[in-house]
């Protein structure tokens, strides 16, 4: 297996967090992984993305010119990265903040109203988890339960956040699997 994924949105949306969850989960599976963040100086509200590479062989570079997947949490991210995704790749689109469809017909588009679904799950801040869950459901790249376990470890000091994030991941996974 060799997969490159770009996760992108505004600073403060939890892009780097879901990238880390994906990378840690890949490590727990025994794979080599890289996680490379990129963000503007603005912090909250500025652009933010990270690249995750998961491979069963050594990884030559953490960079990705043509990823297999994209999770776009806002319109500028979709505009910037849509054309870079490989043919037959997967693009998760947060329709809560993106008012257009994926323009390409050679990729699988997974549309999910991540913000609204997150609110239904109990927290608007869990939109990133809904989007990650949708990607996992659409690709089956990593077992959902493994990601939930990593999330539980990550939020061990904040147990109130675990349940709502598990719920958001699961709901996103169901939406992605059905796409």
C-alpha positions, 0 to 999 in steps of 0.5 A: 500500500502507498497512499498520499492524502492532502487534508486542507482548510482554514486554521482552527478547523482541526486539519492538522489534528485529523492528519495526525490521527491518520498518520498515527493510525497508519503507524499502529498498522505497522506502516511507514508514515509521514505527516507534514503540516503547512500553514500561514502565519495567521493561525486561526482563519489562515490557510492550513493543510497537511500531507500524510503518506502511508506506505508499507515500504520506506517513504522517499519524500513527505511531499505530494504533487499528486495525492490519492486523496483530498479532504477539503474543508473549505472552498479555497482548499478545493480550488487549490488542490482539486486538480492535483488529485490522481485519477481515480482518487477520492475527494471529500468535500465539506458542502457546509462551506463549499458551494460547488461540486467537484469539477472532475469526473475521473475522481470519486467525489464524497460530498458531506455537510460536515458542519451540520452533521457535527452539530447533530453529533453534539459539537460544531467543532467536530466537522473535521472528524465527520470529514475524516470519517467520510474519507475512511468510509469511502476508501477503507484505508484504515479501520474505523475502530483503530482511528477511534482508539487513537482518538481516545488516546489523543483526548485521554485528558479531555474525556468529554470530547471523546464521545462526541468525536467518536460519534462524528467519526462514525457518522462521517464513516457511514456517509462516506461508505454510502457515497 
